[in-house]
Amino acid sequence: MTLERQYLWREAKDYIFITLGLLLYTFAWTVFLLPYEIVTGGVTGMSAIIFYATKFPIENTYLFINIALLGVALKILGFRFMMKTIYAIIALYFMLKFAQMLMPKDETGHFIRILGENQNFMSLIIGCCLTGTSLAIVFLNNGSTGGTDIIAACVNKYHNFSIGQVLILVDFLIIGSCFFFPQFGQIFERAHKVVFGFCTMVIENFMLDYVMNRRRESVQFMIFSKKYQEIANAIGTEMDHGVTILDGHGWYTGQEMKVLCILAKKNESVNIFRLIKMIDPNAFVSQSSVIGVYGEGFDEMKVKVPKQYENSFRDEQQE
């Protein structure tokens, strides 16, 4: 497969999984969150608050706010960076619109509550577990649902605030705004919605982190075998994976031995074990989880170096 075809396949796969993630997100919102008038963070949560208070369609508010944000972001971040975000915004608009048309309604025009009355918290847990999972699917495939993600990316470009810090602050402001809408009832009822909103934020972010970390989880292999060359060649050629050879010395036998050290994604473990067993069934193998692997082929080191240290390091290199 040529490099151009590989690039096209990766892009197509990204769009397919982004679409699946958006479908799951739409299902969770329309079935579990909207009927129980549960508030969440983000632009979708802001749109839901306006919908609960005024009955203005949630998808329209979502689209209008994102168009305004995109106008600013396109100038700051560039069109190429925003392509998948634009696709996700348009796709989610139509998905939310059609999903609400398909949802059954009662005599008063309200959505049917699938789990029954007084099941708000259970619906919150199920809905936020699904929305958190769906957002992780979108993010893992280089996508974004827009909204507060755009705000966070713009702030992060010019100021030393992490994207997570900006998202939490914006979500707090959106959820806290429920307290100032008299349409949500008395002060106690409004406080109840705010508390539920903070619960959605915690559960959704937990699921988002959990799914993303599970997907990115890496493992380390230490392989002790007399056929280390064959194993290293097989892993390097069959899996296109780097292998490090270490010098080992047995304490009891006193023999010199080569040890293979491999860092890989967890989902590659089965294939690595299969290759090892095919070449040397008697190999001694140690597999351990690692907290993080950064560099070529793995995650990027997303930390900022203060400019004064960066400049001083460059000066030292030039000297």
QUIPEJO-V768875 format. One record per residue. N is the residue number from 1. RES is the residue in one letter. BURIAL is b if it has 16 or more other ideal C-beta (glycine too) atoms within 10 Angstrom, else e. D_LAST is the distance of its C-alpha to the last C-alpha in Angstrom with 2 decimals. Layout:
((N RES BURIAL D_LAST) (N RES BURIAL D_LAST))
This chain:
((1 M e 45.35) (2 T e 43.02) (3 L e 39.85) (4 E e 41.73) (5 R e 44.62) (6 Q e 42.40) (7 Y e 40.79) (8 L e 44.29) (9 W e 45.61) (10 R e 42.83) (11 E e 43.46) (12 A e 47.23) (13 K e 46.92) (14 D b 44.90) (15 Y b 47.63) (16 I e 50.39) (17 F b 49.02) (18 I b 48.18) (19 T b 51.82) (20 L e 53.14) (21 G b 51.10) (22 L b 52.50) (23 L b 56.01) (24 L b 55.70) (25 Y b 54.34) (26 T b 57.30) (27 F b 59.78) (28 A b 58.53) (29 W b 58.64) (30 T b 62.06) (31 V b 63.84) (32 F b 62.51) (33 L b 60.87) (34 L b 62.68) (35 P b 66.25) (36 Y b 65.49) (37 E b 63.60) (38 I b 60.50) (39 V b 57.45) (40 T b 53.86) (41 G b 50.51) (42 G b 48.79) (43 V b 50.37) (44 T b 53.08) (45 G b 53.99) (46 M b 54.12) (47 S b 56.32) (48 A b 58.54) (49 I b 59.03) (50 I b 60.18) (51 F b 62.42) (52 Y b 64.05) (53 A e 64.67) (54 T e 65.78) (55 K e 66.37) (56 F e 64.07) (57 P e 62.87) (58 I b 59.70) (59 E b 58.35) (60 N e 58.73) (61 T b 56.83) (62 Y b 54.09) (63 L b 53.81) (64 F e 53.92) (65 I b 51.20) (66 N b 48.91) (67 I e 49.52) (68 A e 48.45) (69 L b 45.29) (70 L b 44.49) (71 G e 44.79) (72 V e 41.93) (73 A b 39.87) (74 L e 40.13) (75 K e 38.38) (76 I e 35.60) (77 L b 35.15) (78 G e 36.49) (79 F e 39.59) (80 R e 38.18) (81 F e 37.03) (82 M b 40.48) (83 M e 42.75) (84 K b 43.74) (85 T b 44.12) (86 I b 46.51) (87 Y b 48.43) (88 A b 48.72) (89 I b 49.96) (90 I e 52.63) (91 A b 53.69) (92 L b 54.01) (93 Y b 56.04) (94 F e 58.65) (95 M b 58.64) (96 L b 59.37) (97 K b 62.02) (98 F e 63.90) (99 A b 63.54) (100 Q b 65.30) (101 M e 68.04) (102 L e 68.62) (103 M e 68.72) (104 P e 72.31) (105 K e 73.57) (106 D e 76.45) (107 E e 79.30) (108 T e 77.26) (109 G e 74.42) (110 H e 71.94) (111 F b 70.01) (112 I e 71.74) (113 R b 70.06) (114 I e 69.70) (115 L e 69.45) (116 G e 72.33) (117 E e 72.62) (118 N e 70.82) (119 Q e 68.14) (120 N b 65.31) (121 F e 62.97) (122 M e 63.57) (123 S b 62.95) (124 L b 59.73) (125 I e 58.46) (126 I b 59.36) (127 G b 58.10) (128 C b 54.71) (129 C b 54.18) (130 L b 54.80) (131 T b 52.70) (132 G b 49.74) (133 T b 50.09) (134 S b 50.43) (135 L b 47.32) (136 A b 45.35) (137 I b 46.71) (138 V b 45.60) (139 F b 42.06) (140 L b 41.61) (141 N b 42.46) (142 N e 39.89) (143 G b 42.55) (144 S b 43.32) (145 T b 46.58) (146 G b 45.09) (147 G b 46.20) (148 T b 44.11) (149 D b 41.49) (150 I b 40.79) (151 I b 40.57) (152 A b 38.16) (153 A b 35.89) (154 C b 35.83) (155 V b 35.12) (156 N b 32.40) (157 K e 30.58) (158 Y e 30.23) (159 H e 30.58) (160 N e 29.27) (161 F e 32.66) (162 S e 33.30) (163 I e 35.95) (164 G e 38.19) (165 Q e 38.20) (166 V b 39.22) (167 L b 41.90) (168 I b 43.43) (169 L e 43.64) (170 V b 45.26) (171 D b 47.66) (172 F e 48.72) (173 L e 49.57) (174 I b 51.51) (175 I b 53.50) (176 G e 54.15) (177 S b 55.64) (178 C b 58.66) (179 F e 59.86) (180 F e 60.55) (181 F e 62.73) (182 P e 66.40) (183 Q e 67.36) (184 F b 66.11) (185 G e 68.92) (186 Q e 69.14) (187 I e 66.21) (188 F e 66.61) (189 E e 66.51) (190 R b 63.40) (191 A e 61.68) (192 H e 62.76) (193 K b 61.00) (194 V b 57.79) (195 V e 57.82) (196 F b 58.51) (197 G b 55.63) (198 F b 53.17) (199 C b 54.60) (200 T b 53.93) (201 M b 50.29) (202 V e 49.83) (203 I b 51.68) (204 E b 50.09) (205 N b 46.51) (206 F e 47.35) (207 M b 48.73) (208 L b 45.82) (209 D e 43.28) (210 Y e 45.59) (211 V b 46.09) (212 M b 42.46) (213 N e 41.27) (214 R e 44.05) (215 R e 43.08) (216 R e 39.40) (217 E e 40.14) (218 S b 38.35) (219 V b 39.44) (220 Q e 38.03) (221 F b 40.00) (222 M e 39.97) (223 I b 42.22) (224 F b 43.70) (225 S b 45.59) (226 K e 46.45) (227 K e 46.21) (228 Y b 42.60) (229 Q e 41.74) (230 E e 44.55) (231 I b 43.65) (232 A b 39.96) (233 N e 41.05) (234 A b 43.59) (235 I b 41.27) (236 G e 38.55) (237 T e 41.08) (238 E e 43.77) (239 M e 41.57) (240 D e 38.34) (241 H b 36.59) (242 G e 33.64) (243 V b 34.57) (244 T e 32.61) (245 I e 34.29) (246 L e 34.01) (247 D e 35.48) (248 G e 38.45) (249 H e 40.81) (250 G e 44.33) (251 W e 45.36) (252 Y e 49.09) (253 T e 49.26) (254 G e 46.36) (255 Q e 45.53) (256 E e 42.14) (257 M e 41.74) (258 K e 39.28) (259 V b 38.73) (260 L b 37.88) (261 C e 35.85) (262 I b 36.28) (263 L b 35.31) (264 A b 37.72) (265 K e 39.55) (266 K e 42.78) (267 N e 44.94) (268 E b 43.69) (269 S e 45.01) (270 V e 48.48) (271 N e 47.29) (272 I b 44.98) (273 F e 47.88) (274 R e 50.18) (275 L b 48.00) (276 I b 47.64) (277 K e 51.40) (278 M e 52.28) (279 I b 50.23) (280 D b 50.72) (281 P e 53.19) (282 N e 52.63) (283 A b 48.86) (284 F e 47.68) (285 V b 45.71) (286 S e 44.11) (287 Q e 43.34) (288 S e 41.73) (289 S e 40.68) (290 V e 37.11) (291 I e 36.26) (292 G e 33.60) (293 V b 31.63) (294 Y e 28.64) (295 G e 26.84) (296 E e 28.10) (297 G e 31.90) (298 F e 32.22) (299 D e 31.48) (300 E e 28.45) (301 M e 26.48) (302 K e 27.84) (303 V e 25.87) (304 K e 23.92) (305 V e 20.50) (306 P e 20.50) (307 K e 18.42) (308 Q e 16.72) (309 Y e 15.44) (310 E e 14.55) (311 N e 12.52) (312 S e 10.69) (313 F e 10.01) (314 R e 8.70) (315 D e 6.30) (316 E e 5.17) (317 Q e 5.44) (318 Q e 3.80) (319 E e 0.00))
